[in-house]
Amino acid sequence: MAWESVYTQSLRTTITAGIIAIGITALVGILTSVAALRASMTDSFRSFGANVVTIYGGVWKQKENSDQWYRTPVIEYHKARRFKERAGETMAKVAISGTASHNAELTSQYSHTDPNTPIIASDENYIEMTGFKIAQGRSFTTDEVNTQGNVLIIGIDLVKKLFPSMSITQAIGESVSIAGKHY
């Protein structure tokens, strides 16, 4: 009796089967999209580091339940170095960084940037701790940090601006000056 009903009402059967097929396809598509989004977000958060704690000094903060603002104490470099040495590799990996300039102009022998390029001074752990990836070249070495070597890492947009006729690989080792000092 059921097969006879399906056969005699073939248009209704076809529409019902089509709706069921579309529903199942949509459900599978939604579940796949959610799984891909979850994996992408997990990878993004993992790149920041699951156990990263950032301590800022010298920033303005608003007092809780108040309209008043206050400035947090500036963390002096020698205190940050002492904290890094005490923490060591056994307790935690520590990166020290600070904004050296909000509006610097970088110059190469081929071109220069606008005078609004931010400069961040950092140590050998900064790239890893922030989740940045280096396309070509390498991060700073401990010796370069300790001797305050004149080296820098620049982003791909700056490479294209400062060395327009070179590839990223060719630009490695080239000279860039900031406020008259060569790096």
GUSELO-153656 format. One record per residue: residue number from 1; residue in three letters; chain; x negated, y negated, z negated of N, C-alpha, C in turn. Coordinates in Angstrom, 3 decimals. Example, Ala and Ser with C-alpha at 12.3 -4.5 7.8 and 13.67 -1.06 7.14 Angstrom:
% GUSELO-153656
VEXRO   num   residu   chaine        nc1        nc2        nc3       cac1       cac2       cac3        cc1        cc2        cc3
VEXRO     1      ALA        A    -13.190      5.690     -7.800    -12.300      4.500     -7.800    -13.200      3.300     -7.800
VEXRO     2      SER        A    -12.850      2.250     -7.080    -13.670      1.060     -7.140    -12.900     -0.030     -7.870
This chain:
% GUSELO-153656
VEXRO   num   residu   chaine        nc1        nc2        nc3       cac1       cac2       cac3        cc1        cc2        cc3
VEXRO     1      MET        A     -0.823      1.181      0.000      0.000      0.000      0.000     -0.884     -1.269      0.000
VEXRO     2      ALA        A     -1.962     -1.212     -0.765     -2.878     -2.346     -0.826     -3.539     -2.558      0.530
VEXRO     3      TRP        A     -4.001     -1.477      1.162     -4.654     -1.613      2.467     -3.665     -2.112      3.515
VEXRO     4      GLU        A     -2.440     -1.683      3.411     -1.419     -2.147      4.357     -1.181     -3.644      4.173
VEXRO     5      SER        A     -1.185     -4.117      2.944     -0.997     -5.546      2.670     -2.182     -6.350      3.204
VEXRO     6      VAL        A     -3.405     -5.836      3.021     -4.592     -6.507      3.537     -4.524     -6.566      5.060
VEXRO     7      TYR        A     -4.093     -5.492      5.698     -4.043     -5.412      7.153     -2.957     -6.322      7.716
VEXRO     8      THR        A     -1.808     -6.337      7.093     -0.704     -7.129      7.639     -0.900     -8.626      7.399
VEXRO     9      GLN        A     -1.650     -9.010      6.370     -1.890    -10.430      6.091     -3.380    -10.732      6.265
VEXRO    10      SER        A     -3.851    -10.479      7.478     -5.286    -10.597      7.754     -5.807    -12.037      7.619
VEXRO    11      LEU        A     -5.000    -13.030      7.954     -5.444    -14.415      7.819     -5.678    -14.751      6.340
VEXRO    12      ARG        A     -4.752    -14.372      5.467     -4.903    -14.619      4.029     -6.109    -13.861      3.486
VEXRO    13      THR        A     -6.312    -12.647      3.933     -7.441    -11.837      3.493     -8.766    -12.486      3.900
VEXRO    14      THR        A     -8.845    -12.949      5.145    -10.056    -13.577      5.658    -10.373    -14.855      4.879
VEXRO    15      ILE        A     -9.360    -15.690      4.641     -9.573    -16.938      3.898    -10.013    -16.631      2.472
VEXRO    16      THR        A     -9.379    -15.667      1.814     -9.749    -15.306      0.444    -11.181    -14.776      0.391
VEXRO    17      ALA        A    -11.544    -13.913      1.326    -12.906    -13.366      1.359    -13.927    -14.476      1.619
VEXRO    18      GLY        A    -13.576    -15.414      2.495    -14.470    -16.542      2.777    -14.677    -17.426      1.555
VEXRO    19      ILE        A    -13.589    -17.696      0.828    -13.697    -18.517     -0.381    -14.569    -17.819     -1.425
VEXRO    20      ILE        A    -14.393    -16.532     -1.587    -15.205    -15.775     -2.541    -16.675    -15.804     -2.124
VEXRO    21      ALA        A    -16.951    -15.632     -0.831    -18.333    -15.654     -0.341    -18.968    -17.032     -0.559
VEXRO    22      ILE        A    -18.218    -18.097     -0.273    -18.733    -19.455     -0.483    -18.995    -19.696     -1.967
VEXRO    23      GLY        A    -18.100    -19.257     -2.822    -18.264    -19.430     -4.268    -19.497    -18.719     -4.793
VEXRO    24      ILE        A    -19.703    -17.481     -4.365    -20.876    -16.718     -4.813    -22.158    -17.364     -4.289
VEXRO    25      THR        A    -22.153    -17.793     -3.035    -23.326    -18.455     -2.459    -23.640    -19.746     -3.212
VEXRO    26      ALA        A    -22.615    -20.541     -3.516    -22.824    -21.783     -4.263    -23.361    -21.494     -5.656
VEXRO    27      LEU        A    -22.831    -20.477     -6.321    -23.289    -20.126     -7.657    -24.759    -19.705     -7.639
VEXRO    28      VAL        A    -25.128    -18.871     -6.684    -26.524    -18.441     -6.566    -27.422    -19.642     -6.258
VEXRO    29      GLY        A    -26.974    -20.536     -5.380    -27.749    -21.726     -5.054    -27.947    -22.638     -6.260
VEXRO    30      ILE        A    -26.904    -22.837     -7.031    -26.993    -23.683     -8.218    -27.945    -23.064     -9.236
VEXRO    31      LEU        A    -27.818    -21.763     -9.482    -28.696    -21.100    -10.441    -30.158    -21.143     -9.987
VEXRO    32      THR        A    -30.390    -20.976     -8.699    -31.753    -21.056     -8.165    -32.315    -22.473     -8.324
VEXRO    33      SER        A    -31.505    -23.477     -8.023    -31.946    -24.872     -8.166    -32.272    -25.204     -9.614
VEXRO    34      VAL        A    -31.440    -24.759    -10.537    -31.683    -25.016    -11.958    -32.972    -24.335    -12.405
VEXRO    35      ALA        A    -33.211    -23.106    -11.969    -34.436    -22.390    -12.339    -35.666    -23.110    -11.771
VEXRO    36      ALA        A    -35.585    -23.584    -10.528    -36.713    -24.304     -9.923    -36.957    -25.630    -10.637
VEXRO    37      LEU        A    -35.908    -26.349    -10.991    -36.038    -27.613    -11.712    -36.652    -27.391    -13.090
VEXRO    38      ARG        A    -36.208    -26.344    -13.769    -36.759    -26.024    -15.093    -38.255    -25.703    -14.993
VEXRO    39      ALA        A    -38.631    -24.909    -13.988    -40.045    -24.560    -13.812    -40.870    -25.807    -13.487
VEXRO    40      SER        A    -40.338    -26.693    -12.658    -41.045    -27.925    -12.313    -41.226    -28.816    -13.534
VEXRO    41      MET        A    -40.191    -28.965    -14.335    -40.285    -29.798    -15.538    -41.259    -29.191    -16.548
VEXRO    42      THR        A    -41.232    -27.874    -16.698    -42.140    -27.211    -17.625    -43.584    -27.430    -17.198
VEXRO    43      ASP        A    -43.860    -27.316    -15.889    -45.216    -27.562    -15.388    -45.637    -29.009    -15.600
VEXRO    44      SER        A    -44.700    -29.935    -15.391    -45.018    -31.351    -15.592    -45.365    -31.630    -17.045
VEXRO    45      PHE        A    -44.552    -31.114    -17.969    -44.827    -31.326    -19.382    -46.106    -30.620    -19.809
VEXRO    46      ARG        A    -46.363    -29.448    -19.243    -47.575    -28.714    -19.585    -48.812    -29.489    -19.149
VEXRO    47      SER        A    -48.705    -30.222    -18.021    -49.860    -30.986    -17.553    -50.203    -32.130    -18.502
VEXRO    48      PHE        A    -49.223    -32.614    -19.291    -49.503    -33.645    -20.286    -50.160    -33.062    -21.516
VEXRO    49      GLY        A    -50.029    -31.770    -21.694    -50.588    -31.128    -22.877    -49.513    -30.974    -23.934
VEXRO    50      ALA        A    -49.298    -29.755    -24.358    -48.242    -29.494    -25.334    -48.601    -30.019    -26.707
VEXRO    51      ASN        A    -49.870    -30.135    -27.013    -50.300    -30.535    -28.346    -51.076    -31.837    -28.320
VEXRO    52      VAL        A    -50.631    -32.790    -27.512    -51.328    -34.059    -27.403    -50.678    -35.079    -28.330
VEXRO    53      VAL        A    -51.487    -35.705    -29.142    -51.039    -36.787    -30.009    -51.812    -38.025    -29.611
VEXRO    54      THR        A    -51.102    -39.115    -29.383    -51.742    -40.358    -28.982    -51.648    -41.357    -30.118
VEXRO    55      ILE        A    -52.763    -41.984    -30.446    -52.813    -42.992    -31.499    -53.187    -44.314    -30.839
VEXRO    56      TYR        A    -52.314    -45.289    -30.968    -52.557    -46.606    -30.389    -52.918    -47.594    -31.483
VEXRO    57      GLY        A    -53.775    -48.510    -31.159    -54.110    -49.598    -32.074    -54.006    -50.917    -31.345
VEXRO    58      GLY        A    -53.685    -51.968    -32.078    -53.620    -53.291    -31.486    -52.426    -53.508    -30.582
VEXRO    59      VAL        A    -51.315    -52.821    -30.865    -50.113    -52.996    -30.058    -49.018    -53.632    -30.907
VEXRO    60      TRP        A    -48.100    -54.283    -30.247    -46.984    -54.916    -30.947    -45.856    -53.921    -31.126
VEXRO    61      LYS        A    -45.323    -53.856    -32.353    -44.210    -52.953    -32.661    -43.149    -53.722    -33.439
VEXRO    62      GLN        A    -41.924    -53.290    -33.295    -40.833    -53.921    -34.033    -40.603    -53.167    -35.331
VEXRO    63      LYS        A    -40.435    -53.916    -36.404    -40.161    -53.294    -37.698    -38.809    -52.611    -37.631
VEXRO    64      GLU        A    -38.713    -51.470    -38.293    -37.488    -50.692    -38.285    -36.364    -51.488    -38.952
VEXRO    65      ASN        A    -35.186    -51.499    -38.338    -33.997    -52.211    -38.829    -34.255    -53.694    -39.047
VEXRO    66      SER        A    -35.041    -54.301    -38.141    -35.378    -55.711    -38.294    -35.661    -56.311    -36.917
VEXRO    67      ASP        A    -35.579    -57.631    -36.866    -35.934    -58.335    -35.627    -37.385    -58.797    -35.637
VEXRO    68      GLN        A    -38.114    -58.466    -36.692    -39.500    -58.901    -36.820    -40.447    -57.937    -36.107
VEXRO    69      TRP        A    -41.509    -58.518    -35.558    -42.540    -57.748    -34.867    -43.846    -57.878    -35.618
VEXRO    70      TYR        A    -44.693    -56.872    -35.497    -46.015    -56.917    -36.112    -47.009    -56.242    -35.177
VEXRO    71      ARG        A    -48.264    -56.579    -35.359    -49.327    -55.988    -34.532    -50.044    -54.931    -35.360
VEXRO    72      THR        A    -50.179    -53.728    -34.777    -50.887    -52.652    -35.473    -52.384    -52.970    -35.477
VEXRO    73      PRO        A    -53.113    -52.478    -36.463    -54.559    -52.769    -36.514    -55.286    -52.203    -35.293
VEXRO    74      VAL        A    -56.260    -52.940    -34.827    -57.096    -52.495    -33.708    -58.001    -51.372    -34.212
VEXRO    75      ILE        A    -58.130    -50.321    -33.422    -59.026    -49.213    -33.772    -60.394    -49.532    -33.190
VEXRO    76      GLU        A    -61.362    -49.716    -34.043    -62.702    -50.057    -33.581    -63.373    -48.825    -32.983
VEXRO    77      TYR        A    -64.217    -49.064    -31.968    -64.838    -47.973    -31.228    -65.658    -47.057    -32.132
VEXRO    78      HIS        A    -66.445    -47.610    -33.039    -67.284    -46.757    -33.901    -66.415    -45.885    -34.813
VEXRO    79      LYS        A    -65.243    -46.360    -35.201    -64.337    -45.538    -36.011    -63.723    -44.420    -35.170
VEXRO    80      ALA        A    -63.393    -44.735    -33.922    -62.854    -43.710    -33.027    -63.901    -42.634    -32.752
VEXRO    81      ARG        A    -65.164    -43.048    -32.542    -66.256    -42.077    -32.323    -66.444    -41.184    -33.549
VEXRO    82      ARG        A    -66.380    -41.781    -34.741    -66.540    -41.000    -35.967    -65.398    -39.992    -36.107
VEXRO    83      PHE        A    -64.175    -40.406    -35.774    -63.036    -39.489    -35.812    -63.239    -38.346    -34.826
VEXRO    84      LYS        A    -63.723    -38.677    -33.626    -63.969    -37.650    -32.605    -65.020    -36.660    -33.075
VEXRO    85      GLU        A    -66.088    -37.152    -33.696    -67.154    -36.271    -34.193    -66.664    -35.380    -35.320
VEXRO    86      ARG        A    -65.843    -35.934    -36.212    -65.320    -35.135    -37.322    -64.341    -34.073    -36.838
VEXRO    87      ALA        A    -63.507    -34.421    -35.868    -62.532    -33.459    -35.356    -63.237    -32.326    -34.630
VEXRO    88      GLY        A    -64.255    -32.690    -33.854    -65.050    -31.684    -33.148    -64.213    -30.811    -32.240
VEXRO    89      GLU        A    -64.834    -29.868    -31.638    -64.151    -28.939    -30.744    -63.368    -27.877    -31.506
VEXRO    90      THR        A    -63.725    -27.632    -32.770    -63.042    -26.569    -33.512    -61.653    -26.976    -33.957
VEXRO    91      MET        A    -61.472    -28.237    -34.385    -60.177    -28.672    -34.869    -59.300    -29.180    -33.731
VEXRO    92      ALA        A    -59.842    -30.050    -32.918    -59.061    -30.639    -31.832    -59.992    -31.270    -30.812
VEXRO    93      LYS        A    -59.507    -31.372    -29.599    -60.245    -32.108    -28.573    -59.736    -33.540    -28.632
VEXRO    94      VAL        A    -60.649    -34.499    -28.671    -60.286    -35.898    -28.815    -60.791    -36.669    -27.603
VEXRO    95      ALA        A    -59.932    -37.529    -27.072    -60.325    -38.425    -25.989    -60.192    -39.855    -26.496
VEXRO    96      ILE        A    -61.170    -40.656    -26.180    -61.144    -42.066    -26.553    -61.002    -42.886    -25.277
VEXRO    97      SER        A    -60.057    -43.810    -25.293    -59.879    -44.691    -24.144    -59.358    -46.034    -24.613
VEXRO    98      GLY        A    -59.536    -47.012    -23.780    -59.042    -48.350    -24.064    -58.942    -49.139    -22.787
VEXRO    99      THR        A    -58.054    -50.099    -22.775    -57.905    -50.944    -21.598    -59.009    -51.985    -21.610
VEXRO   100      ALA        A    -59.881    -51.917    -20.628    -60.987    -52.865    -20.524    -60.521    -54.159    -19.862
VEXRO   101      SER        A    -59.571    -54.042    -18.934    -59.052    -55.221    -18.245    -57.707    -54.882    -17.624
VEXRO   102      HIS        A    -56.816    -55.853    -17.634    -55.518    -55.678    -16.964    -55.540    -56.236    -15.544
VEXRO   103      ASN        A    -56.524    -57.075    -15.253    -56.517    -57.754    -13.956    -57.936    -57.953    -13.399
VEXRO   104      ALA        A    -58.554    -56.858    -13.071    -59.910    -56.915    -12.504    -59.841    -56.870    -10.981
VEXRO   105      GLU        A    -60.911    -57.331    -10.351    -61.050    -57.233     -8.907    -62.241    -56.347     -8.611
VEXRO   106      LEU        A    -62.022    -55.264     -7.878    -63.090    -54.349     -7.495    -63.554    -54.719     -6.091
VEXRO   107      THR        A    -64.868    -54.658     -5.882    -65.430    -55.055     -4.599    -66.409    -53.993     -4.118
VEXRO   108      SER        A    -66.294    -53.635     -2.851    -67.291    -52.769     -2.204    -67.917    -53.580     -1.080
VEXRO   109      GLN        A    -68.865    -52.998     -0.382    -69.492    -53.723      0.725    -68.539    -53.860      1.916
VEXRO   110      TYR        A    -67.403    -53.132      1.871    -66.470    -53.137      2.988    -65.206    -53.947      2.723
VEXRO   111      SER        A    -64.797    -54.044      1.446    -63.516    -54.668      1.141    -63.435    -54.989     -0.352
VEXRO   112      HIS        A    -62.301    -55.509     -0.774    -62.075    -55.770     -2.195    -60.586    -55.578     -2.493
VEXRO   113      THR        A    -60.277    -55.413     -3.773    -58.887    -55.224     -4.193    -58.288    -56.559     -4.602
VEXRO   114      ASP        A    -57.001    -56.575     -4.813    -56.354    -57.744     -5.392    -56.838    -57.884     -6.827
VEXRO   115      PRO        A    -56.804    -59.089     -7.378    -57.325    -59.268     -8.750    -56.318    -58.862     -9.827
VEXRO   116      ASN        A    -55.678    -57.727     -9.651    -54.721    -57.240    -10.647    -54.885    -55.749    -10.902
VEXRO   117      THR        A    -56.079    -55.240    -10.726    -56.348    -53.820    -10.914    -56.660    -53.548    -12.382
VEXRO   118      PRO        A    -55.917    -52.656    -13.026    -56.234    -52.334    -14.424    -57.461    -51.433    -14.516
VEXRO   119      ILE        A    -58.271    -51.651    -15.540    -59.476    -50.858    -15.775    -59.342    -50.194    -17.144
VEXRO   120      ILE        A    -59.485    -48.883    -17.175    -59.431    -48.138    -18.428    -60.811    -47.555    -18.684
VEXRO   121      ALA        A    -61.376    -47.880    -19.842    -62.647    -47.294    -20.258    -62.322    -46.016    -21.015
VEXRO   122      SER        A    -62.988    -44.931    -20.674    -62.644    -43.653    -21.308    -63.865    -42.762    -21.428
VEXRO   123      ASP        A    -63.656    -41.626    -22.084    -64.746    -40.671    -22.256    -64.515    -39.440    -21.391
VEXRO   124      GLU        A    -65.329    -38.432    -21.615    -65.305    -37.217    -20.784    -64.038    -36.385    -20.925
VEXRO   125      ASN        A    -63.264    -36.569    -21.981    -62.055    -35.768    -22.203    -60.781    -36.425    -21.691
VEXRO   126      TYR        A    -60.837    -37.678    -21.298    -59.641    -38.451    -20.951    -58.859    -37.837    -19.796
VEXRO   127      ILE        A    -59.524    -37.472    -18.722    -58.839    -36.928    -17.541    -58.060    -35.673    -17.914
VEXRO   128      GLU        A    -58.692    -34.775    -18.630    -58.038    -33.520    -19.033    -56.867    -33.774    -19.978
VEXRO   129      MET        A    -57.049    -34.664    -20.937    -56.022    -34.909    -21.952    -54.785    -35.603    -21.380
VEXRO   130      THR        A    -54.963    -36.433    -20.365    -53.834    -37.156    -19.789    -53.142    -36.382    -18.679
VEXRO   131      GLY        A    -53.746    -35.292    -18.228    -53.112    -34.487    -17.186    -53.391    -34.978    -15.779
VEXRO   132      PHE        A    -54.284    -35.956    -15.628    -54.645    -36.404    -14.287    -55.439    -35.309    -13.585
VEXRO   133      LYS        A    -55.399    -35.339    -12.263    -56.162    -34.377    -11.473    -57.125    -35.166    -10.584
VEXRO   134      ILE        A    -58.345    -34.680    -10.486    -59.353    -35.318     -9.645    -59.350    -34.628     -8.291
VEXRO   135      ALA        A    -59.056    -35.393     -7.233    -58.980    -34.820     -5.890    -60.360    -34.427     -5.384
VEXRO   136      GLN        A    -61.332    -35.295     -5.565    -62.714    -35.046     -5.144    -63.628    -35.588     -6.223
VEXRO   137      GLY        A    -64.792    -35.023     -6.356    -65.747    -35.501     -7.346    -65.575    -34.771     -8.669
VEXRO   138      ARG        A    -65.870    -35.478     -9.762    -65.848    -34.840    -11.078    -65.504    -35.870    -12.139
VEXRO   139      SER        A    -65.302    -35.394    -13.335    -65.052    -36.278    -14.470    -66.388    -36.782    -15.019
VEXRO   140      PHE        A    -66.338    -37.614    -16.037    -67.551    -38.105    -16.674    -68.221    -36.981    -17.448
VEXRO   141      THR        A    -69.527    -37.072    -17.583    -70.256    -36.130    -18.428    -70.461    -36.778    -19.798
VEXRO   142      THR        A    -70.768    -35.951    -20.793    -71.031    -36.449    -22.139    -72.233    -37.384    -22.134
VEXRO   143      ASP        A    -73.271    -37.060    -21.353    -74.457    -37.923    -21.262    -74.106    -39.293    -20.691
VEXRO   144      GLU        A    -73.261    -39.320    -19.659    -72.867    -40.596    -19.072    -72.108    -41.455    -20.079
VEXRO   145      VAL        A    -71.274    -40.817    -20.887    -70.523    -41.551    -21.908    -71.472    -42.065    -22.988
VEXRO   146      ASN        A    -72.365    -41.195    -23.471    -73.284    -41.583    -24.550    -74.260    -42.675    -24.131
VEXRO   147      THR        A    -74.699    -42.652    -22.870    -75.650    -43.662    -22.398    -74.956    -44.840    -21.724
VEXRO   148      GLN        A    -73.631    -44.802    -21.731    -72.823    -45.840    -21.089    -73.256    -46.034    -19.646
VEXRO   149      GLY        A    -73.320    -44.907    -18.939    -73.721    -44.928    -17.535    -72.769    -45.749    -16.689
VEXRO   150      ASN        A    -73.295    -46.355    -15.647    -72.492    -47.180    -14.751    -71.803    -46.312    -13.702
VEXRO   151      VAL        A    -70.839    -45.531    -14.142    -70.082    -44.668    -13.247    -68.593    -44.945    -13.431
VEXRO   152      LEU        A    -67.829    -44.682    -12.386    -66.389    -44.855    -12.497    -65.663    -43.842    -11.639
VEXRO   153      ILE        A    -64.416    -43.635    -11.992    -63.518    -42.778    -11.221    -62.401    -43.673    -10.735
VEXRO   154      ILE        A    -62.166    -43.675     -9.418    -61.094    -44.515     -8.876    -60.066    -43.640     -8.178
VEXRO   155      GLY        A    -58.852    -44.133     -8.142    -57.761    -43.414     -7.507    -57.838    -43.458     -5.998
VEXRO   156      ILE        A    -57.076    -42.605     -5.381    -57.126    -42.460     -3.919    -56.699    -43.739     -3.210
VEXRO   157      ASP        A    -55.749    -44.482     -3.796    -55.332    -45.740     -3.167    -56.475    -46.744     -3.142
VEXRO   158      LEU        A    -57.251    -46.791     -4.228    -58.400    -47.702     -4.259    -59.497    -47.256     -3.302
VEXRO   159      VAL        A    -59.681    -45.949     -3.156    -60.677    -45.447     -2.194    -60.305    -45.915     -0.791
VEXRO   160      LYS        A    -59.030    -45.786     -0.443    -58.585    -46.204      0.888    -58.742    -47.710      1.081
VEXRO   161      LYS        A    -58.517    -48.481      0.013    -58.633    -49.938      0.099    -60.095    -50.386      0.175
VEXRO   162      LEU        A    -60.940    -49.804     -0.686    -62.338    -50.245     -0.765    -63.213    -49.662      0.340
VEXRO   163      PHE        A    -62.875    -48.469      0.823    -63.691    -47.801      1.845    -62.778    -47.363      2.995
VEXRO   164      PRO        A    -62.257    -48.314      3.756    -61.226    -47.992      4.755    -61.672    -47.058      5.872
VEXRO   165      SER        A    -62.943    -47.028      6.191    -63.401    -46.184      7.301    -64.000    -44.863      6.827
VEXRO   166      MET        A    -63.902    -44.589      5.510    -64.503    -43.362      4.958    -63.435    -42.413      4.438
VEXRO   167      SER        A    -63.797    -41.146      4.425    -62.950    -40.158      3.760    -63.249    -40.205      2.253
VEXRO   168      ILE        A    -62.439    -39.518      1.480    -62.657    -39.491      0.027    -64.029    -38.915     -0.285
VEXRO   169      THR        A    -64.399    -37.841      0.390    -65.682    -37.188      0.154    -66.840    -38.122      0.495
VEXRO   170      GLN        A    -66.723    -38.881      1.565    -67.792    -39.802      1.960    -67.935    -40.961      0.971
VEXRO   171      ALA        A    -66.833    -41.342      0.316    -66.856    -42.484     -0.605    -67.545    -42.145     -1.932
VEXRO   172      ILE        A    -67.656    -40.849     -2.259    -68.305    -40.457     -3.515    -69.761    -40.908     -3.484
VEXRO   173      GLY        A    -70.190    -41.603     -4.527    -71.556    -42.089     -4.618    -71.753    -43.494     -4.082
VEXRO   174      GLU        A    -70.717    -44.062     -3.472    -70.818    -45.437     -2.986    -70.759    -46.405     -4.160
VEXRO   175      SER        A    -71.198    -47.629     -3.931    -71.260    -48.637     -4.982    -70.002    -49.507     -4.986
VEXRO   176      VAL        A    -69.505    -49.775     -6.194    -68.373    -50.664     -6.401    -68.777    -51.645     -7.488
VEXRO   177      SER        A    -68.441    -52.914     -7.330    -68.780    -53.872     -8.381    -67.514    -54.432     -9.010
VEXRO   178      ILE        A    -67.600    -54.645    -10.330    -66.526    -55.230    -11.107    -67.151    -56.365    -11.899
VEXRO   179      ALA        A    -66.703    -57.595    -11.640    -67.234    -58.779    -12.302    -68.753    -58.862    -12.178
VEXRO   180      GLY        A    -69.279    -58.519    -11.004    -70.713    -58.632    -10.751    -71.547    -57.451    -11.202
VEXRO   181      LYS        A    -70.951    -56.482    -11.913    -71.712    -55.312    -12.377    -71.436    -54.143    -11.438
VEXRO   182      HIS        A    -72.506    -53.471    -11.018    -72.376    -52.384    -10.045    -72.162    -51.042    -10.729
VEXRO   183      TYR        A    -71.275    -50.229    -10.125    -70.966    -48.883    -10.616    -71.074    -47.922     -9.464
